[in-house]
């Protein structure tokens, strides 16, 4: 009997031209978002790999000069200076960033680390696209799945029973042996199958093109399946709860707006209101004040620094210009003076993310978006980790070159070799994502059982 209802629903649902047009538009949106995402990710990878050569130190040439100086050979007084040693800190795109990187271009992906840099000037080269693209964001697959998929499922399923009930044909349908529960299940399958299959195929194609790991791809497919089941359960509840088509349509759109638009926006605005970010103007003002104070009292500041490193004070090379020392000490003082503002900024952002994570169970859209971003390797948490790791590496470099720079000397070859290259450590996917998916599945199961029980009563 269910097979008969399935054949009937597939035939009745997808034969009308408007419904086919809606499905075709859904497929086009998904294909466009994936193609655009893959293109963007490859472009971002090429931009990150194509860092101008003059911005980076040729490490082998710099080390050769340092070895020559240590061997007693005469070289330029400007060669192999600690301040000219530059490292690239790069945040590589996540495994599936193409599918959930809507606002990734607004986040820093590179940092040039050297003694010439303070934390204020650390993140500069990250605007991969133009300001219009940055402001509007891209259409990514995560947005289509989170926002469009539930609307498609609801609008094609809500009237499966109410249309016959409103027209007075439902009693005749029951007399002829029809069952409300089987009709409902058949319609949900007829709608949910293409709604799930089209983005699932797109995810698999993108994973193959990007050589994404199986784990990340599996999380996306699983999250998509659970999300589809959840909205199918919501559609089932709407279908059995309203007799009139117009009322059911209004209820379907209202539920979608509340769970996909209103709840996420309310959570985000609440997080921003409760944990406002410090002013960037204050940050830059403190940096300028610190730099000015250091340059006005350069000699005194240098004496204090060398007194803090008495074991590393060697005879200075008087041929070395004083601006090396001045710039280094200014950057040290800028970092010290602005560290509180930086910590407040990162701390408030972490509080915002924590509040969103705690309230994500109010909206399936937030739950799925959190899981998709974490598994794709995008989102604000990963960007915050990159900024933290880049600042930590800047501290390592400044600590390593400080005594030699202020003392107007060079590093030893051994000291130079001990300075590590930057390597980004990927954050772990939070356990809350698994909990949210289980919670969504429980809600979907409960909603579906309740809808089927109500459908049985209609018989």
C-alpha positions in Angstrom: 0.0 0.0 0.0 2.8 2.4 0.8 4.4 1.7 -2.6 1.1 2.7 -4.2 1.0 6.0 -2.2 4.7 6.7 -3.1 4.1 6.2 -6.8 1.0 8.4 -6.6 2.7 11.2 -4.6 5.8 11.2 -6.9 3.5 11.4 -9.9 1.3 14.1 -8.5 4.0 16.2 -6.8 6.5 16.5 -9.5 4.3 16.7 -12.6 3.1 20.3 -12.2 5.4 22.8 -13.9 5.7 25.2 -10.9 6.9 22.4 -8.6 9.4 21.3 -11.1 10.6 24.8 -11.5 11.0 25.2 -7.8 13.1 22.0 -7.7 15.1 23.1 -10.7 15.8 26.5 -9.0 16.9 24.7 -5.9 19.3 22.5 -7.9 20.7 25.6 -9.7 21.3 27.4 -6.4 23.2 24.4 -5.1 25.2 23.9 -8.3 26.1 27.6 -8.4 27.1 27.8 -4.7 29.4 24.7 -5.0 31.0 25.9 -8.3 31.5 29.4 -6.9 32.9 28.0 -3.6 35.4 25.6 -5.3 36.5 28.5 -7.5 36.9 30.8 -4.5 38.8 28.2 -2.5 41.3 27.6 -5.3 41.7 31.3 -5.8 42.3 31.8 -2.1 44.9 29.0 -2.1 46.7 30.6 -5.0 46.7 34.0 -3.3 48.1 32.6 -0.1 50.8 30.7 -2.0 51.7 33.8 -4.1 53.1 36.0 -1.3 55.4 38.6 -2.9 59.0 37.4 -2.6 60.2 40.8 -1.5 58.1 40.5 1.7 59.8 37.4 2.8 63.3 36.7 3.8 65.3 34.2 1.7 66.2 32.0 4.7 69.0 30.2 3.0 70.7 33.4 1.8 70.2 35.1 5.2 71.7 32.0 6.9 74.7 32.0 4.5 75.4 35.7 5.3 75.1 34.9 9.1 77.5 32.0 8.8 80.0 34.2 6.9 79.8 36.8 9.6 80.3 34.2 12.3 83.3 32.9 10.4 84.9 36.4 10.5 84.3 37.3 6.9 83.4 40.9 6.1 79.8 41.4 5.0 77.4 44.4 4.8 76.4 45.8 8.2 72.8 45.5 7.1 73.1 41.8 6.1 71.8 39.0 8.3 70.3 41.4 10.9 67.7 39.8 13.2 65.1 42.4 12.3 65.2 41.4 8.6 64.3 37.8 9.4 60.6 37.4 8.3 58.3 34.4 8.7 55.0 33.8 7.0 52.0 32.7 9.1 49.4 31.3 6.9 45.9 29.9 7.6 45.2 27.3 4.9 41.6 26.9 3.7 39.7 24.2 5.5 39.0 20.8 3.8 35.5 21.9 2.8 35.8 25.7 3.1 34.3 26.0 -0.4 31.0 24.8 1.0 30.8 27.1 4.1 33.1 30.0 3.5 30.5 32.7 3.0 32.4 35.3 5.1 35.9 33.7 5.1 37.3 36.5 2.9 36.7 38.9 5.7 39.0 37.0 8.1 42.9 37.3 8.1 44.6 34.4 6.4 48.2 35.5 6.5 50.5 37.4 8.8 54.1 38.5 8.2 56.0 38.0 11.4 59.3 39.9 12.0 60.8 42.4 14.4 59.4 45.2 12.3 55.9 44.1 13.2 53.7 44.7 16.3 50.4 43.1 16.9 48.7 46.2 15.4 50.4 45.7 12.0 50.4 41.9 12.1 47.3 41.2 10.0 47.3 43.2 6.9 47.1 41.0 3.7 43.8 39.2 4.1 41.3 40.9 1.8 41.3 38.3 -1.0 38.3 40.0 -2.7 37.0 43.5 -3.1 35.1 45.4 -0.5 31.7 44.8 -2.2 32.2 41.1 -2.2 33.5 41.2 1.4 30.4 43.1 2.6 27.8 41.0 0.8 29.4 37.6 1.3 29.2 34.6 -1.0 26.3 32.3 -1.6 27.7 29.1 -0.2 26.1 25.6 0.1 25.8 25.9 3.9 23.5 28.9 3.5 21.4 27.1 0.9 21.0 24.0 3.0 20.3 25.9 6.2 17.8 28.4 4.8 16.4 27.1 1.5 16.1 23.4 2.1 13.6 23.7 5.0 11.5 26.2 3.0 11.3 23.8 0.1 10.3 20.8 2.3 7.6 22.8 4.1 6.0 24.4 1.1 5.8 21.2 -0.8 4.5 19.1 2.1 2.2 21.2 4.3 -0.9 20.7 2.2 -0.8 16.9 1.7 -3.9 16.4 3.8 -5.4 19.9 4.2 -6.1 20.3 0.4 -8.4 17.3 0.4 -9.9 18.1 3.8 -10.7 21.7 2.7 -12.2 20.5 -0.6 -14.3 17.8 1.1 -12.6 14.9 -0.7 -10.8 13.5 2.4 -13.8 11.4 3.5 -14.1 9.9 0.1 -10.4 9.1 0.1 -10.8 7.2 3.4 -13.8 5.3 2.1 -11.8 4.1 -0.9 -9.2 2.6 1.5 -6.8 5.5 1.8 -4.8 6.0 5.0 -3.8 9.5 6.2 -0.5 8.2 7.7 0.7 6.4 4.6 -0.2 9.4 2.4 1.7 11.7 4.7 4.8 9.5 4.8 4.7 9.1 1.0 4.5 12.8 0.5 7.4 13.4 2.9 9.6 10.9 1.2 8.7 12.3 -2.3 9.8 15.7 -1.1 12.7 14.9 1.2 14.4 12.5 -1.2 15.3 15.1 -3.9 15.8 17.8 -1.2 18.5 15.6 0.4 19.9 13.9 -2.7 20.7 17.1 -4.7 22.9 18.7 -2.0 24.4 15.4 -1.0 25.6 14.8 -4.6 27.0 18.3 -4.6 28.9 17.7 -1.4 30.4 14.5 -2.8 31.4 16.2 -6.0 33.0 19.1 -4.1 34.8 16.6 -1.8 36.3 14.8 -4.8 37.4 18.1 -6.5 39.0 19.3 -3.2 40.3 16.0 -2.1 38.5 16.5 1.2 38.9 13.9 4.0 36.2 11.3 4.4 35.5 12.3 8.0 34.5 15.9 7.1 32.5 14.7 4.1 30.7 12.2 6.3 29.8 14.8 8.9 28.3 17.0 6.2 26.2 14.2 4.7 25.0 13.1 8.2 24.2 16.6 9.3 22.3 17.2 6.0 20.3 13.9 6.5 19.3 14.8 10.1 18.3 18.3 9.1 16.1 17.0 6.3 14.4 14.6 8.7 13.9 17.3 11.2 12.1 19.6 8.7 10.1 16.7 7.3 8.8 16.1 10.9 7.9 19.8 11.1 6.1 19.6 7.8 4.3 16.5 9.0 3.1 18.4 12.1 1.9 21.3 10.1 0.1 19.0 7.6 -1.9 17.2 10.3 -2.7 20.3 12.4 -4.5 22.6 10.0 -7.6 21.9 7.9 -7.4 24.9 5.6 -4.6 25.3 3.1 -4.1 29.0 3.7 -3.7 28.5 7.4 -1.3 25.7 6.9 0.8 27.8 4.5 0.9 30.7 7.0 2.0 28.3 9.8 4.7 26.7 7.6 6.2 30.1 6.7 5.9 31.3 10.3 7.7 28.2 11.7 10.5 28.6 9.1 10.9 32.3 9.8 11.0 31.7 13.6 13.6 28.9 13.5 15.7 30.0 10.5 15.6 33.8 10.7 14.3 35.2 14.0 16.0 32.8 16.4 19.5 33.0 14.9 19.3 36.7 14.5 18.1 37.2 18.1 20.9 34.9 19.5 23.5 36.8 17.5 22.3 40.3 18.5 22.0 39.2 22.1 25.6 38.0 22.0 26.8 41.2 20.5 24.8 43.3 23.0 26.0 41.4 26.1 29.6 41.2 25.0 30.4 44.3 22.9 33.8 44.4 21.3 36.3 47.1 22.3 36.8 50.1 20.0 39.5 49.7 17.3 40.1 53.5 17.6 41.1 53.0 21.3 43.4 50.1 20.2 45.2 52.3 17.6 45.4 55.2 19.9 47.2 53.1 22.6 49.6 51.8 20.0 50.5 55.3 18.8 51.0 56.5 22.4 53.3 53.5 23.2 55.3 54.0 20.0 55.8 57.8 20.7 56.8 57.3 24.3 59.4 54.6 23.4 61.0 56.8 20.7 61.2 59.8 23.0 63.0 57.8 25.7 64.9 55.4 23.5 68.2 55.4 25.3 66.6 54.8 28.7 64.3 52.1 27.3 67.3 50.3 25.7 69.2 50.4 29.0 66.2 48.9 30.9 65.9 46.1 28.2 69.6 45.2 28.4 69.5 45.2 32.2 66.7 42.6 31.9 69.1 40.5 29.7 72.5 40.9 31.3 73.8 37.5 30.2 73.2 38.4 26.5 74.8 41.8 26.4 77.8 41.8 24.0 79.9 44.6 22.6 77.6 46.5 20.2 78.4 46.9 16.5 78.5 50.7 16.1 78.0 50.4 12.4 74.4 49.2 12.9 71.9 52.0 12.5 69.9 52.9 15.6 66.5 52.6 13.9 66.7 48.8 14.3 66.7 49.1 18.0 64.2 51.9 18.1 61.7 50.0 16.0 62.1 46.8 17.9 61.6 48.5 21.3 58.6 50.4 20.0 56.9 47.2 18.9 57.6 45.6 22.2 56.0 48.5 24.1 53.1 48.6 21.7 52.4 44.9 22.3 52.7 45.4 26.1 50.4 48.4 26.1 47.7 47.0 23.8 47.7 43.5 25.1 44.9 44.2 27.5 42.7 45.5 24.6 43.6 42.5 22.4 42.8 40.1 25.2 39.5 41.9 25.8 38.6 41.7 22.1 39.4 38.0 21.8 37.8 37.4 25.2 34.5 39.1 24.2 34.5 37.3 20.8 35.0 34.0 22.7 32.1 34.9 25.0 29.9 35.7 22.0 30.7 32.3 20.5 30.1 30.6 23.8 26.7 32.2 24.2 25.7 31.2 20.6 26.9 27.7 21.4 24.9 27.5 24.6 21.7 28.8 22.8 22.2 26.8 19.6 19.6 24.3 20.8 16.9 26.8 20.3 17.3 26.7 16.5 18.1 23.8 14.2 19.6 26.4 11.8 22.2 27.4 14.4 23.0 23.8 15.3 23.6 22.7 11.7 25.5 25.8 10.8 27.9 25.3 13.8 28.5 21.7 12.8 29.0 22.4 9.1 31.5 25.3 9.8 33.5 23.2 12.2 33.8 20.2 9.9 34.4 22.4 6.8 37.3 24.3 8.6 35.7 27.7 8.5 34.0 30.0 11.0 35.1 32.6 13.7 36.5 30.0 16.1 39.1 28.8 13.6 40.0 32.4 12.6 40.4 33.3 16.3 42.7 30.3 16.8 44.9 31.5 13.9 45.2 35.0 15.3 46.1 33.6 18.7 48.8 31.3 17.2 50.2 34.0 15.0 50.5 36.3 18.0 52.2 33.6 20.0 54.7 33.0 17.1 55.4 36.8 17.0 56.2 36.7 20.7 58.6 33.7 20.1 60.4 35.6 17.3 60.6 38.9 19.2 62.0 37.1 22.3 64.6 35.3 20.2 65.9 38.4 18.3 65.5 41.0 21.1 68.8 40.9 22.9 70.8 40.9 19.7 68.7 43.7 18.1 68.8 46.0 21.2 72.5 45.2 21.7 73.2 46.1 18.0 74.5 42.6 17.3 73.6 39.6 15.2 72.2 36.3 16.3 74.5 33.3 16.4 73.9 30.6 13.8 72.6 28.2 16.5 70.2 30.9 17.9 68.9 31.5 14.4 68.3 27.8 13.7 66.3 27.5 16.9 63.6 29.9 15.7 60.8 27.7 14.4 58.7 28.2 11.3 55.0 28.9 11.8 52.7 25.9 11.6 49.0 26.2 12.2 47.4 23.7 14.5 43.8 22.8 13.6 41.3 23.1 16.4 39.3 20.0 17.4 35.7 19.8 16.3 33.7 20.6 19.5 31.7 17.8 21.2 28.7 20.1 21.3 28.2 19.5 17.6 27.6 15.8 18.2 25.2 16.6 21.0 23.3 19.1 18.9 22.8 16.5 16.1 21.6 14.0 18.5 19.2 16.5 20.0 17.9 17.4 16.6 17.4 13.8 15.7 15.4 13.3 19.0 13.2 16.2 18.2 12.7 15.0 14.7 11.7 11.5 15.9 9.4 12.9 18.5 7.7 15.2 16.0 7.3 12.5 13.4 5.7 10.1 16.0 3.3 12.8 17.1 2.3 13.7 13.5 1.7 10.0 12.7 -0.4 9.6 15.8 -2.5 12.6 14.8 -2.8 11.3 11.3 -4.2 8.0 12.6 -6.9 9.8 14.4 -8.0 11.4 11.1 -8.7 7.9 9.8 
